[in-house]
Amino acid sequence: MIGPRVLTAAAALPEAPAYLYDLPALDEHVAAVRRALGPVELYYAVKANPDAELLRVLAGHVDGFEVSSAGEHAHVTSLFPSARVALGGPGKTDAELRLPHHRIHVESPNELRRLIATGLEADVLLRLNPDLPVEGAALTMSGPFGMDEDAVAQCLPLFGDRVRLRGLHAHLASGLDAGPLLGLARRLLDHAWEEVNLGGGMAVSYESPGSRFDWEAYGKGLAELGRGRRLRIEPGRALTVYCGYYVTKVVDVKRVRGQAYAILLGGTHHLRTPATKGHDQPFTVLPAGRPDVTDEPVTLVGQLCTPKDVFARNIVTSVGVGDTVVFEMAGAYAWNISHHDFLMHPKPAFHHLRA
């Protein structure tokens, strides 16, 4: 349920489509996560949403930022020159291997050799692709990401005084609740690593926006598992998704073979998430007048010339031309992963709610 403060701000926006970010809500949420984690280090995965105003709020709570490209590195370090930065991502270029960092997540023996060849000092976490059974995950980072145990063993003799092994990095899975995620962490921490980055992957439910990951249970569990170790996590979506809204207008309502459709300004070239994940994006309709359809299944689509441009399918609602539609949970993997230039429609505006 979207709160009245956000709905009021959304209705007053001078243009649509637009993104609206609720900065006080983000500040409150991340502060609560930070308290729940206790001694566990918290880094933010910038890939989830690199919006500068969001990063400024996050900087007051996180221990550092995880970046996965030279572009993200330049963006973060220009905003926060003294911030701790962890450099991850597969396929790092030679130039990226030379970037200053607090930690670098090495993906292969060959990448480690190239890092050593730079002659620079570096503190390394080896990214393990662990052979662990994962049930109920929305996504597992398998395949080309990280290394198996044999490749990790090949890396161990290569370290020296300048390029130092600090520990292990592993993104275990995406979309898991606290209990299953702790179970995977427990198995990973059976190994004698002094420093471990457990990645992100905390569950986010687009079907039930009010359901939140149990940070208290997760923080308590990690504190028990991490005694004598330096533990770190790097969530992205679970930190920023709830603070973002995509606000647009209904430009047409029609029926095709008995099915009601609401055509919205914009589309999934602005908000790719529902098309990517195959879900219905939760929304609230702010009526401008009498609805064209009342209390019946409606499919909400955008302006793109493709049947895949769908925000939500067969949702019982009332909607009419001129109504404002506010999509919630648009604060992560939304604008920044979308195919902005398809059909060359105008780009959305961006607004930040500060009080």
C-alpha positions in Angstrom: 0.0 0.0 0.0 1.4 3.3 -1.1 1.3 6.0 1.7 -0.7 9.2 1.3 2.5 11.4 1.3 3.8 9.6 -1.8 0.4 9.6 -3.5 0.0 13.3 -2.9 3.5 14.0 -4.4 2.8 11.7 -7.3 -0.4 13.5 -8.2 1.3 16.9 -8.1 4.1 16.0 -10.5 4.3 18.4 -13.4 4.9 15.7 -16.0 4.5 12.0 -16.7 6.1 9.5 -17.0 8.4 10.3 -14.1 10.3 8.5 -11.4 9.7 9.6 -7.8 12.2 8.5 -5.1 11.2 8.8 -1.4 14.5 9.7 0.2 13.2 9.8 3.9 11.8 6.3 3.5 15.1 5.1 2.1 17.0 6.6 5.0 14.7 5.0 7.5 14.8 1.6 5.9 18.6 1.5 5.5 19.1 2.7 9.0 17.0 -0.2 10.3 19.0 -2.7 8.2 22.3 -1.2 9.5 21.1 -1.6 13.1 19.9 -5.2 12.5 23.2 -6.3 11.1 25.3 -5.4 14.1 29.0 -6.1 13.4 28.4 -7.4 9.8 29.7 -5.0 7.2 27.1 -3.6 4.8 28.1 -2.6 1.2 25.6 -1.4 -1.4 25.6 -3.1 -4.9 25.5 0.0 -7.1 24.2 -2.0 -10.0 20.7 -2.0 -8.4 20.3 1.8 -8.8 23.1 4.3 -9.2 21.0 7.4 -8.7 23.2 10.0 -7.1 20.6 11.2 -4.5 19.9 7.6 -3.4 23.7 7.0 -3.1 24.0 10.1 -0.9 21.4 8.7 1.5 23.0 5.3 1.5 26.5 6.7 2.2 25.3 7.7 5.6 24.7 4.1 6.6 26.8 1.7 4.5 30.4 0.7 5.0 31.2 0.8 1.3 30.0 0.3 -2.3 30.3 -2.6 -4.6 30.9 -1.6 -8.2 31.1 -3.8 -11.3 32.6 -1.5 -14.0 34.9 1.4 -14.6 31.8 3.6 -15.1 30.3 2.7 -11.7 33.7 3.2 -10.1 34.0 6.6 -11.6 30.5 7.5 -10.6 30.9 6.5 -7.0 34.3 7.9 -6.4 33.3 11.2 -7.9 30.5 11.4 -5.3 32.5 10.0 -2.4 36.3 10.2 -3.0 37.1 8.5 0.3 34.5 5.7 0.2 35.5 2.1 0.4 34.9 0.5 -2.9 34.8 -3.2 -3.7 35.4 -4.0 -7.4 33.6 -7.0 -8.8 32.2 -8.3 -12.1 33.3 -10.8 -14.7 35.5 -9.8 -17.6 37.4 -7.0 -16.0 39.6 -5.1 -18.4 43.3 -4.3 -17.7 42.3 -0.7 -17.1 39.7 -1.9 -14.5 42.2 -4.1 -12.8 44.3 -0.9 -12.2 41.4 1.0 -10.5 41.9 1.9 -6.8 39.8 -0.2 -4.5 39.4 -1.5 -1.0 38.8 -5.1 -2.2 38.8 -6.6 -5.6 36.7 -9.8 -6.3 38.8 -12.0 -8.6 36.8 -14.2 -10.9 39.5 -16.6 -12.3 43.1 -17.7 -12.1 43.8 -15.8 -15.3 42.3 -12.6 -13.9 44.5 -13.0 -10.9 47.6 -13.4 -13.0 46.7 -10.3 -15.0 46.2 -8.4 -11.7 49.6 -9.5 -10.4 51.1 -8.4 -13.7 50.0 -4.8 -13.1 52.6 -4.6 -10.3 50.1 -2.8 -8.1 49.1 -3.7 -4.6 45.7 -5.3 -4.2 43.6 -7.0 -1.5 41.7 -9.9 -3.1 38.6 -11.9 -2.4 38.3 -15.0 -4.5 34.9 -15.3 -6.0 33.7 -18.9 -5.4 30.8 -20.4 -7.4 29.9 -22.9 -4.7 28.5 -26.3 -5.4 25.6 -26.0 -3.0 22.0 -27.1 -3.5 19.7 -24.0 -3.6 15.9 -24.4 -3.4 13.4 -21.7 -3.9 15.8 -19.1 -5.3 14.6 -16.6 -8.0 18.1 -16.7 -9.5 21.4 -18.5 -8.8 24.7 -17.0 -10.1 26.1 -20.1 -11.7 27.7 -20.7 -15.0 30.5 -18.3 -15.8 30.4 -16.4 -12.6 33.2 -17.0 -10.2 35.3 -20.1 -9.8 34.8 -23.7 -8.8 37.0 -25.2 -6.0 39.7 -26.4 -8.4 40.2 -22.9 -9.8 40.3 -21.4 -6.3 43.1 -24.0 -5.5 45.0 -22.8 -8.6 44.9 -19.2 -7.3 46.3 -19.9 -3.8 50.0 -20.3 -4.7 50.0 -17.1 -6.8 49.6 -14.7 -3.9 52.5 -12.7 -2.5 53.4 -9.5 -0.6 51.8 -7.1 -3.1 48.7 -9.0 -4.1 47.3 -10.4 -0.9 44.6 -13.0 -0.3 42.0 -11.6 2.2 39.2 -14.1 1.8 36.3 -15.3 -0.1 33.4 -13.8 -2.1 30.2 -15.7 -3.0 26.8 -14.5 -4.3 24.8 -17.5 -3.0 21.4 -16.9 -4.6 18.7 -14.3 -5.2 15.3 -14.2 -3.8 15.7 -16.2 -0.6 14.3 -15.5 2.9 16.5 -15.1 5.9 16.4 -18.8 7.0 17.4 -20.4 3.7 20.0 -17.7 3.1 21.5 -18.3 6.5 21.6 -22.1 5.8 23.7 -21.5 2.7 26.0 -19.1 4.6 26.5 -21.7 7.3 27.6 -24.3 4.8 30.0 -21.8 3.1 31.5 -20.7 6.4 32.4 -24.3 7.2 35.6 -23.4 5.4 38.4 -21.6 7.3 38.2 -18.2 5.6 38.9 -15.2 7.9 37.0 -12.8 5.7 33.9 -13.6 3.7 31.6 -11.5 1.6 28.2 -13.3 1.3 26.8 -11.1 -1.5 23.2 -10.1 -1.6 20.1 -11.9 -2.8 17.7 -11.0 0.0 14.1 -11.8 -0.9 11.9 -9.1 -2.4 8.2 -9.9 -3.1 6.5 -8.0 -5.9 3.4 -10.0 -5.3 3.3 -8.9 -1.6 4.9 -5.5 -1.3 4.2 -5.3 2.4 6.3 -8.5 3.1 9.9 -7.6 3.9 13.1 -9.6 4.4 13.7 -10.4 8.1 16.8 -8.4 8.7 16.7 -8.9 12.4 16.8 -12.7 12.1 19.5 -12.5 9.4 21.7 -10.2 11.4 21.4 -12.3 14.5 22.2 -15.5 12.5 25.2 -13.9 10.8 26.5 -12.6 14.1 26.5 -16.2 15.5 28.1 -17.6 12.4 30.7 -14.9 12.1 32.4 -15.1 15.4 36.1 -14.6 14.8 35.5 -13.7 11.1 35.0 -10.5 9.2 31.6 -10.9 7.4 30.3 -8.6 4.7 27.1 -8.5 2.6 26.3 -6.4 -0.5 22.6 -6.2 -1.1 21.1 -4.0 -3.8 17.5 -4.5 -4.6 16.5 -5.2 -1.0 17.8 -1.7 0.1 16.4 0.6 -2.6 13.5 -1.1 -4.3 10.8 0.2 -1.9 11.7 3.8 -2.2 11.1 4.1 -5.9 7.9 4.8 -7.8 7.1 5.1 -11.6 4.3 7.6 -12.2 2.5 7.7 -15.5 -0.9 8.6 -17.1 -3.6 6.6 -18.9 -3.8 7.7 -22.5 -6.4 5.2 -23.7 -8.7 2.5 -22.5 -10.1 -0.1 -25.0 -11.3 -3.6 -25.4 -9.9 -6.2 -27.7 -11.8 -9.4 -28.0 -13.5 -8.8 -24.7 -10.2 -8.0 -22.9 -9.9 -4.6 -21.3 -6.6 -2.7 -21.8 -5.3 0.5 -20.3 -2.6 2.1 -22.5 -0.1 4.1 -20.4 2.4 6.8 -21.4 5.9 5.3 -21.2 6.4 1.6 -21.0 8.8 -1.2 -20.1 11.5 0.8 -21.9 11.4 2.9 -18.7 10.5 0.2 -16.2 11.9 -3.1 -17.5 11.3 -5.0 -14.2 7.9 -6.6 -14.8 8.9 -7.8 -18.3 12.2 -9.2 -17.1 10.9 -11.0 -14.0 7.5 -11.9 -15.5 5.4 -10.5 -12.7 2.7 -7.9 -12.3 4.1 -4.6 -11.0 2.0 -3.5 -8.0 0.2 -0.2 -8.6 -2.3 2.3 -7.4 -4.7 4.3 -9.6 -5.4 7.9 -8.9 -8.7 8.7 -10.7 -9.1 11.9 -12.7 -12.8 11.4 -13.3 -15.3 8.6 -14.1 -13.6 5.3 -15.0 -13.9 3.8 -18.4 -14.0 0.3 -16.8 -15.1 -0.5 -13.3 -14.0 -3.4 -11.1 -13.0 -5.8 -13.8 -9.8 -7.4 -15.0 -7.6 -4.9 -16.9 -4.2 -5.3 -18.5 -1.9 -2.3 -18.1 0.5 -1.8 -21.1 2.8 0.8 -22.4 3.3 2.6 -25.7 5.8 0.1 -27.3 5.1 -1.8 -30.5 5.4 -5.2 -28.9 3.0 -7.4 -26.9 5.7 -7.8 -24.3 5.2 -4.2 -23.1 3.1 -5.2 -20.1 3.2 -3.8 -16.6 0.4 -5.9 -15.1 -2.0 -8.5 -16.5 -5.7 -9.0 -15.7 -5.8 -7.1 -12.5 -9.2 -6.2 -11.2 -9.4 -2.4 -11.0 -11.2 0.7 -12.1 -9.4 2.9 -14.6 -10.1 5.7 -17.0 -8.4 8.0 -19.5 -6.4 10.7 -17.7 -6.0 8.7 -14.5 -2.5 8.7 -12.9 -1.0 5.3 -12.2 1.7 4.9 -9.6 3.8 1.8 -9.8 5.6 1.0 -6.6 8.7 -1.1 -5.9 10.5 0.8 -8.7 13.6 1.7 -6.8 15.9 -1.0 -8.1 16.7 -2.7 -11.5 14.1 -0.4 -13.1 15.2 2.6 -15.1 18.9 1.6 -15.2 18.3 -1.8 -16.8 15.7 -0.7 -19.3 16.1 -0.3 -23.1 15.6 3.4 -23.1 16.0 4.2 -26.8 13.5 1.7 -28.2 11.1 3.8 -30.3 12.8 7.0 -29.1 10.0 8.0 -26.8 10.8 10.9 -24.3 12.7 9.8 -21.3 11.0 10.1 -17.8 11.7 12.9 -15.4 13.2 12.2 -12.0 12.0 13.7 -8.8 13.2 13.2 -5.2 10.8 13.5 -2.3 12.7 14.9 0.6 10.2 15.5 3.4 
